[in-house]
Amino acid sequence: MTPSARTLLPGTGVRSGSRRPGWGATAALDRLQSHLQVSDARPAPVLGVSPRTLHRRRTAGPLTPHESDRLVCLAEVVARAHRALNSAESARQ
């Protein structure tokens, strides 16, 4: 099945052109990382934080609205790459 941003980030109300900053993004981040099979070091720069800050966000508090927005954008890019390349492995890279 080809993923979409909605399937990568379930329960977030993600729609094209619609951002909902402030939602509980840590579970969504976990799901996206699981799909990509990467550690915190890979998505952290895309979200605009260090891997250590991302780890702190998981334990001490939610992502900021800006980080949440970037997470949604990352999910959209991953979903589009998967569709364009017809391969989960190619999209991961």
GIHULIN-V244735 format. One record per residue. N is the residue number from 0. PSI is psi in whole degrees, -180 to 180 (* if undefined). NEAR is the number of other ideal C-beta (glycine too) atoms within 12 Angstrom. Layout:
BEGIN
N:PSI:NEAR, N:PSI:NEAR
END
This chain:
BEGIN
0:133:10, 1:125:20, 2:157:27, 3:169:24, 4:-35:33, 5:-40:21, 6:-29:22, 7:-29:38, 8:68:37, 9:149:21, 10:11:15, 11:-10:32, 12:24:19, 13:127:32, 14:154:14, 15:128:15, 16:8:10, 17:120:15, 18:138:25, 19:81:21, 20:148:21, 21:-6:19, 22:162:26, 23:91:23, 24:-11:39, 25:-39:28, 26:-39:20, 27:-40:35, 28:-42:38, 29:-44:24, 30:-43:28, 31:-43:39, 32:-38:31, 33:-42:18, 34:-42:31, 35:-16:29, 36:54:16, 37:160:23, 38:-180:15, 39:-24:26, 40:-29:18, 41:-52:21, 42:-18:41, 43:-51:27, 44:-34:17, 45:-35:27, 46:-8:34, 47:25:21, 48:168:25, 49:161:16, 50:-36:20, 51:-42:14, 52:-41:22, 53:-40:34, 54:-42:19, 55:-40:19, 56:-36:28, 57:-37:26, 58:-32:12, 59:-15:12, 60:172:16, 61:166:23, 62:152:37, 63:164:21, 64:-39:18, 65:-45:18, 66:-40:34, 67:-42:31, 68:-43:26, 69:-35:28, 70:-43:44, 71:-43:38, 72:-42:26, 73:-44:36, 74:-39:38, 75:-40:30, 76:-44:25, 77:-45:37, 78:-43:29, 79:-39:20, 80:-41:26, 81:-45:27, 82:-44:20, 83:-37:13, 84:-10:17, 85:31:12, 86:127:13, 87:-39:21, 88:-44:13, 89:-38:13, 90:-34:26, 91:-34:21, 92:*:14
END
